[in-house]
Every structure is written in C-alpha cells, then in structure tokens.
Amino acid sequence: MIDARHTLGPVLGAAASLAFLLGSTAMAQTPTTMQGPAAAEGKVVSAPAGAAATKMPLAGPQQFRDAEQLAPKSVPDGTPGFSGDMFRTRSEASSLEEPMAFGSSTAPYTTRRVAVQVLGNSTSALNTPVTSYPFRATGKLYFKIGTSTYVCSASLVKKGVLVTAAHCVHEFGKSASGWHTNFVFCPANTTSSGGVYGCYNAGWPRILTAYYNGSDTCTQSGVVCNNDVATLLVPPVSGVYAGSRVGWYGYGWNGYSYRASSFLGNVTTVQISQLGYPAAFDSGYQMQRTDAVGWYYASGYLKNTQIGSAQTGGSSGGPWLVNLGTWPSIDTTRASHGSAPNMAVVGVTSYGSTTVGYNRQGSSFFGQNKEAPNSAYGTYGAGNIGMLMQATCTASPASC
C-alpha cells in the first residue's frame, strides 16, 4: 500500500509551486503533480446511499467562441501518441437509426442511454452493453466535500488507475485544503446501489500543481482550463484489480485521431464518444452516451476540445473516447480501419454551459501545454496526461 505522505518521481511536497505561471513574469520551475488522500482498504463496497449532488464548472455561452474555434491556426502541436487498450472483441453493429440533435448552440450530437431499449433473443453481452466491455470500464465516482456526497464519472485507463476531472477530486486553487475525500468507484453503474460489479474504494488522487495552486491557464477561475484532469488509484480486492474484471481503455495525447480537414477550412476536428452519468438523465443511475464531432480550440496558452452534448452535472470526468467499440473482422482488400484506429480516451468532461439548452461541453486537451510542456514523460506519453500517468505509475507500479 502506498503511503499517502510519500511521493516519488517528479512529485513535490505541498509547498511546491508550478513551473509556468500565468503572465509574462512567470518564473521557470519544474512542472509537478500533487497527490491527495489515500483510499480505504481495498474491498467491494456499496454505493453511497441517498441523493448525491453534482459538481461541474459552468461557462457562459460567450466562452464557447465559435469564431476562434474555426480559425485555420487551430492545429495541435507535437506528435500524436497512444498507449494501448486491453480488450479487443467483436461486437454487433450499432442501430441503423442514429438521430441527431442540437441545442441553442447549434452544435450537433446524439445523446442516448447506453442500455438497450428492447432486449433481443439473447442475454449475451452484446445485448446488454452497460455491463459489457468497453462500456463497463466507465462508472460513477462518488466523493465527499465536507459531509456532503457528490458524484462525477470516471474510467479506467490501467487495471488500477482511473482518469477523471481534477474538479472531481480537488477545489481549484485551494492547495492542501482543497482535496475531496472518500472516493468510491462503481463501474458499469445501473442502479442506486451500483451494479453487478459492485463498487470500489479509490484514493490517492493526483492533479497537476497548476490546478492545485490555482495558476492553471483558465478563462476564469477553475473554468475552461488546460489541466482539469486527474488520476486516482483503485486498490485491488483480494489481489484482483477492478480493471482485471472489467477491462480498461487506452489513452491518447497531442491530437490522437484529430485531423485538420482542408474541406472544413483546416479546422481540426475529432469524432468523440462521451460516456457519463449526468444526474438529469435517468436519475443519474444509467450510463449515457453522446456521439459528436469535436473541435480543437486553442487561444493563447489555452487548449481545449468542445462538443455538442445534452449531458449535465454528474457527467464530469467521464471519458471522451475515439474509436469506441471493438474491432470488427474486415477484408483488408476491400476495407481499412483508417489512420489512428485504436480506442483511446483523449479527454474527460470538464465544463458545461450556464444556459440550459445550450448543450455544449468542453474538455481539457490531453497533450502538451504551457504547464506540461514535455513531448514525453518516460514511456507514459506527452503533456498533462503523460505527466500524470508517469507520476501515478511510478508511485504504484502494480496498478499499471
């Protein structure tokens, strides 16, 4: 078990400050990550009883700047990269009917429940996708702020490592006093008590120091930021990690599966599948899926991705996946998977709109930015996600 007071690799103590502060007078220091409180003993537990509040930063519609998003200069820096996923199994094709929708922001999307509408003549995993891979690697994340219970979403990217939003584990800029506590992860949640896989204690949340001390690049304090991303460890139960039961995803960085399209004026787009547990849908107990074309957005030092989505509070921290699904068997003389075909998490839900019905959400871009500038953090990838995964896996190699 990791001692929460001990840090390894690039992690510094609570007095550490960020490498690159906002503004032109920044002092060059070494970028770091910060680690929070430990988890309870590894065991399968029940989901917290009673209602849970949601926690999602909200931005006014003016923060979703279409004109700047569509600028030809909107191209990610660095070399795209990927770290592989666990399971690749054949699955049925999705329904032929895929309705699209949009809110007042006019960004198109599809938001629907993951669970099947009508059970077919088989009870196989293909007919019950929430409890089947790849969906079951996503779940609800409960936590405490003081004595109150809150909920976000999270997903496994290693057998014992969750990725979620930083605001789901820490109050922006509040340093040592900002950590949330009592984390419980419920993969494939389907009911108020969790689901068929139960729930797991989680802990040792880790975020970039920029978010910890409030010096992150943001359009406003804690909203629309570069590094609203976090990892947590999920201790094994009787020697078995949660990911060994339900699987885990790969993760990508620096625009993995993003593409600047000449026919769209060189706007960089990406096809996103967002998973999460928004409280406004099915009382927050059923996993929801949104499929949408995302836009890479860069302005000054800020790097984000945005999509049209009807999801709300509770979806925070849920994965933004490219190539969601399992590999079909194809005739390579007549078809191709295309470039960058691997399933990967390339962001997590970070913020929504203050206006109900605007229906757009954003994610911190996974990759190199001002606060996490390196093109490689060991073998764990580039930028913010590489820095976090290097620190997390250095502290707990067995979880990775």
C-alpha positions in Angstrom: 0.0 0.0 0.0 1.3 3.5 -0.9 1.9 5.9 2.0 0.0 9.0 1.0 2.6 11.1 2.7 5.4 9.8 0.4 5.9 11.0 -3.2 8.1 9.7 -5.9 9.5 10.8 -9.2 8.6 14.4 -10.3 6.2 14.9 -7.4 7.0 17.6 -4.8 5.5 18.5 -1.4 2.6 20.7 -0.7 4.7 23.8 -0.8 5.8 23.2 -4.4 4.8 25.8 -7.0 4.1 25.4 -10.7 6.7 25.5 -13.3 5.0 28.0 -15.6 2.8 30.6 -14.0 0.3 32.7 -16.0 1.5 36.0 -17.4 4.8 37.3 -18.8 6.6 37.4 -15.5 6.4 33.7 -14.9 9.4 32.1 -13.2 10.7 28.9 -14.8 10.5 26.0 -12.3 10.0 22.2 -12.7 6.4 21.2 -13.5 4.9 18.9 -10.9 1.9 16.9 -9.9 0.2 16.7 -6.5 -1.2 13.7 -4.6 -4.1 13.7 -2.3 -5.5 11.4 0.5 -5.2 7.6 0.5 -8.0 5.2 -0.2 -9.7 3.0 2.4 -8.9 -0.7 2.5 -9.4 -2.4 -0.9 -12.8 -4.1 -0.9 -16.0 -4.2 -2.8 -18.4 -1.8 -1.2 -21.9 -0.4 -1.8 -22.6 2.9 -3.5 -23.3 5.7 -1.0 -27.0 5.8 -0.1 -29.2 8.8 -0.7 -29.0 11.7 -3.1 -25.7 13.0 -4.3 -25.0 16.5 -5.6 -23.2 17.1 -8.9 -20.2 19.3 -9.4 -19.5 20.8 -12.8 -17.9 24.1 -13.7 -20.2 26.1 -15.9 -19.2 28.7 -18.5 -21.3 31.3 -20.2 -22.1 30.8 -23.9 -19.6 33.6 -24.7 -16.8 31.2 -23.5 -17.7 28.8 -26.4 -16.1 31.0 -29.1 -17.1 29.6 -32.5 -15.2 32.2 -34.4 -11.9 31.4 -32.7 -12.6 27.6 -32.8 -12.9 27.8 -36.6 -9.6 29.6 -37.1 -7.3 27.9 -39.6 -4.5 28.1 -37.0 -6.4 25.6 -34.8 -3.9 22.7 -35.1 -2.5 20.8 -32.2 1.3 21.0 -31.6 3.5 17.9 -31.0 3.4 14.3 -32.3 0.2 12.4 -31.6 0.7 9.3 -29.4 -1.3 6.4 -28.0 -0.9 3.8 -25.2 -2.9 0.6 -25.8 -6.2 -0.7 -24.5 -6.8 -4.1 -23.0 -9.7 -5.9 -24.7 -10.5 -6.1 -28.4 -13.5 -8.3 -29.0 -16.0 -8.3 -31.9 -19.4 -6.6 -31.2 -22.6 -6.2 -33.1 -23.1 -3.1 -35.3 -25.0 -0.2 -33.7 -28.6 0.6 -34.6 -29.2 1.9 -38.1 -31.2 4.7 -36.6 -28.9 7.3 -35.1 -30.9 10.5 -34.6 -29.0 13.8 -34.2 -29.9 16.8 -32.2 -28.7 20.2 -31.2 -29.3 22.8 -28.6 -29.3 26.6 -29.0 -25.5 26.4 -29.6 -26.4 24.5 -32.8 -23.5 22.0 -32.3 -24.9 18.6 -33.4 -24.7 15.5 -31.3 -26.6 12.4 -30.3 -27.2 11.8 -26.5 -28.8 8.5 -25.6 -28.8 5.9 -22.9 -26.2 3.2 -23.3 -28.6 0.4 -22.2 -30.5 -1.3 -25.0 -34.1 -0.3 -25.5 -35.5 -3.7 -26.2 -33.7 -6.9 -25.1 -33.2 -9.3 -28.1 -33.4 -13.0 -28.1 -30.1 -13.4 -26.3 -28.9 -12.2 -22.9 -25.3 -12.0 -24.1 -23.1 -9.0 -23.5 -23.9 -7.8 -27.0 -27.4 -7.1 -25.9 -26.6 -5.6 -22.5 -23.8 -3.2 -23.3 -23.5 -1.3 -20.0 -22.1 -4.4 -18.3 -20.0 -5.5 -21.2 -16.7 -4.2 -22.4 -15.9 -1.5 -23.5 -18.7 0.4 -21.6 -18.1 -1.3 -18.3 -14.7 0.4 -17.9 -16.6 3.6 -17.2 -18.5 4.2 -14.0 -19.8 6.6 -11.3 -17.4 8.3 -8.9 -18.8 9.3 -5.5 -16.8 11.5 -3.1 -17.2 13.8 -0.1 -16.8 17.5 0.2 -17.0 18.0 3.9 -20.0 15.9 5.0 -21.9 16.1 1.7 -21.8 13.4 -1.0 -21.1 14.4 -4.6 -20.9 12.4 -7.8 -18.9 12.5 -11.0 -17.9 10.0 -13.7 -14.6 8.2 -14.3 -13.0 5.5 -16.3 -10.1 3.0 -16.0 -7.0 3.6 -18.2 -4.9 1.0 -16.4 -6.0 -2.0 -14.3 -5.9 0.1 -11.1 -5.8 3.7 -12.4 -8.9 5.9 -13.0 -8.9 9.1 -15.0 -11.4 11.8 -14.2 -11.7 15.6 -14.0 -9.5 17.5 -11.5 -12.5 19.3 -10.2 -13.9 15.9 -9.1 -11.0 15.4 -6.7 -9.9 19.0 -5.7 -11.2 22.5 -5.3 -9.4 24.7 -7.8 -6.5 26.7 -6.3 -7.2 25.6 -2.7 -3.9 23.7 -2.3 -3.7 21.3 0.7 -7.2 22.2 1.9 -8.8 21.5 -1.4 -8.8 17.7 -1.5 -12.1 15.8 -1.6 -12.3 12.6 0.3 -14.0 9.1 0.5 -13.8 8.2 -3.2 -16.0 5.3 -4.3 -15.9 4.0 -7.9 -18.9 2.0 -9.3 -18.0 0.5 -12.8 -21.0 -0.1 -15.1 -23.4 1.5 -12.6 -27.0 0.7 -13.3 -28.9 1.2 -10.0 -28.8 3.2 -6.9 -26.7 0.5 -5.2 -24.1 0.4 -8.0 -24.3 -2.6 -10.4 -23.3 -6.2 -11.0 -19.6 -5.5 -10.3 -20.1 -3.6 -7.1 -18.2 -0.5 -6.1 -14.6 0.0 -5.1 -12.8 2.3 -2.7 -10.4 4.7 -4.6 -7.9 7.2 -3.4 -4.5 8.9 -3.9 -6.0 11.4 -6.4 -3.3 13.2 -8.4 -3.6 16.5 -10.3 -1.2 19.0 -11.8 0.3 21.5 -9.4 -1.1 24.3 -11.7 -4.7 23.2 -10.8 -3.7 22.6 -7.1 -2.4 26.1 -6.6 -4.7 28.0 -9.0 -2.1 29.0 -11.5 -3.5 26.9 -14.4 -4.3 28.6 -17.7 -8.1 29.2 -17.5 -10.6 31.7 -19.0 -11.9 32.2 -15.5 -11.0 30.7 -12.1 -11.4 26.9 -12.4 -13.5 27.0 -15.5 -12.3 26.3 -19.1 -8.8 25.3 -18.1 -5.8 23.5 -19.5 -5.5 20.8 -16.9 -8.8 19.8 -15.4 -7.8 16.2 -15.4 -6.9 13.8 -12.6 -6.0 10.2 -11.8 -6.9 8.0 -8.8 -5.8 4.6 -7.7 -8.2 1.8 -7.1 -6.7 -0.8 -4.7 -7.1 -4.5 -5.6 -9.7 -6.6 -3.8 -8.3 -10.0 -2.7 -5.4 -9.3 -5.1 -7.6 -8.6 -8.1 -7.8 -5.1 -9.6 -11.0 -3.6 -10.9 -9.6 -3.4 -14.4 -8.8 -7.1 -14.4 -12.5 -7.7 -14.0 -14.0 -5.0 -16.3 -11.1 -4.0 -18.6 -9.6 -0.6 -19.3 -9.1 1.9 -22.1 -6.0 3.2 -23.8 -5.4 6.9 -23.8 -4.1 9.3 -26.4 -2.3 12.7 -26.5 -1.4 15.6 -28.8 -4.5 15.1 -31.0 -4.6 11.3 -31.4 -7.3 10.8 -34.1 -7.8 14.5 -34.5 -7.5 15.8 -38.1 -7.3 19.2 -39.8 -9.6 18.9 -42.8 -9.0 21.0 -45.8 -12.6 20.8 -46.9 -13.6 22.3 -43.5 -11.1 25.2 -43.9 -8.3 23.3 -41.9 -10.4 23.2 -38.8 -9.1 20.4 -36.5 -12.0 18.0 -35.7 -12.3 14.7 -34.0 -15.2 12.2 -33.6 -15.9 11.9 -29.9 -18.0 9.3 -28.0 -18.6 10.7 -24.5 -19.7 8.4 -21.7 -21.0 9.6 -18.3 -23.7 9.7 -15.6 -25.5 13.0 -15.9 -27.9 13.4 -13.0 -30.6 15.0 -15.2 -30.9 11.7 -17.2 -32.4 8.5 -15.6 -31.8 10.0 -12.1 -28.1 9.6 -12.8 -28.0 5.8 -12.4 -27.8 4.9 -16.1 -24.8 5.5 -18.3 -25.4 7.9 -21.1 -23.5 8.1 -24.5 -23.1 11.2 -26.6 -21.6 11.0 -30.1 -20.5 14.3 -31.7 -17.9 15.9 -33.8 -15.5 17.8 -31.6 -13.5 20.9 -32.3 -10.0 21.5 -31.1 -9.8 25.0 -29.6 -6.6 27.0 -28.9 -6.5 30.6 -27.8 -3.2 32.0 -26.4 -2.0 29.3 -23.9 -5.4 27.6 -23.6 -6.0 24.3 -25.3 -9.4 22.6 -25.2 -11.8 20.4 -27.1 -15.5 21.1 -27.3 -18.5 19.1 -28.4 -22.3 19.4 -28.6 -23.8 17.4 -25.8 -27.0 17.2 -23.7 -25.2 15.8 -20.7 -25.1 17.7 -17.5 -23.7 17.7 -13.9 -22.7 14.2 -12.9 -21.0 13.6 -16.3 -17.9 15.5 -15.2 -14.8 13.4 -15.5 -16.5 10.9 -17.9 -14.2 9.7 -20.8 -14.1 11.3 -24.2 -13.2 8.4 -26.4 -12.2 8.0 -30.0 -13.0 4.7 -31.9 -15.3 3.5 -29.1 -16.2 -0.1 -29.7 -14.4 -3.4 -30.5 -12.6 -4.4 -33.7 -14.6 -5.9 -36.5 -13.0 -8.5 -38.7 -12.5 -6.9 -42.1 -11.4 -7.9 -45.6 -8.4 -5.7 -46.0 -8.5 -5.9 -49.7 -11.8 -4.0 -49.7 -11.8 -2.0 -46.4 -9.5 -0.3 -44.0 -9.7 0.7 -40.3 -8.1 4.0 -41.4 -5.4 6.0 -39.5 -5.3 6.2 -35.7 -7.9 3.5 -35.3 -7.2 2.4 -31.7 -9.8 3.1 -29.0 -8.5 5.8 -26.6 -9.5 8.3 -24.0 -8.4 11.8 -25.3 -10.2 14.0 -22.8 -12.7 14.0 -19.9 -15.8 16.1 -19.4 -14.6 19.3 -17.7 -17.4 22.0 -18.1 -20.8 22.8 -19.4 -22.8 25.9 -20.1 -24.7 28.2 -17.7 -27.6 28.3 -20.1 -29.9 25.3 -20.0 -30.4 24.0 -23.5 -27.2 25.5 -24.9 -26.0 21.9 -25.0 -22.3 22.1 -25.4 -19.5 20.8 -23.2 -15.7 21.1 -23.1 -12.6 19.1 -22.1 -9.0 20.0 -21.3 -6.9 18.8 -24.2 -4.8 15.8 -23.5 -1.3 16.7 -24.5 1.5 19.3 -24.4 0.6 22.7 -23.0 2.3 25.5 -21.1 2.1 23.7 -17.7 3.1 20.3 -19.1 5.4 21.1 -22.0 7.3 17.8 -22.5 6.9 15.6 -25.5 7.5 12.6 -23.4 7.2 11.8 -19.7 9.1 8.5 -19.6 7.1 5.9 -21.5 3.7 7.4 -20.5 3.1 10.0 -23.2 3.2 13.7 -23.7 1.8 16.7 -21.8 -0.6 16.7 -18.9 -1.8 13.1 -19.3 1.8 11.8 -19.7 2.9 13.7 -16.6 0.0 12.4 -14.5 0.4 8.8 -15.7 4.2 8.8 -15.1 3.8 10.1 -11.5 0.9 7.7 -10.8 2.6 4.6 -12.2 5.9 5.5 -10.6 4.2 5.7 -7.2 2.2 2.5 -7.8 3.7 0.3 -10.5 1.5 -2.7 -9.7 -1.6 -0.6 -10.5 -0.3 -0.1 -14.1 
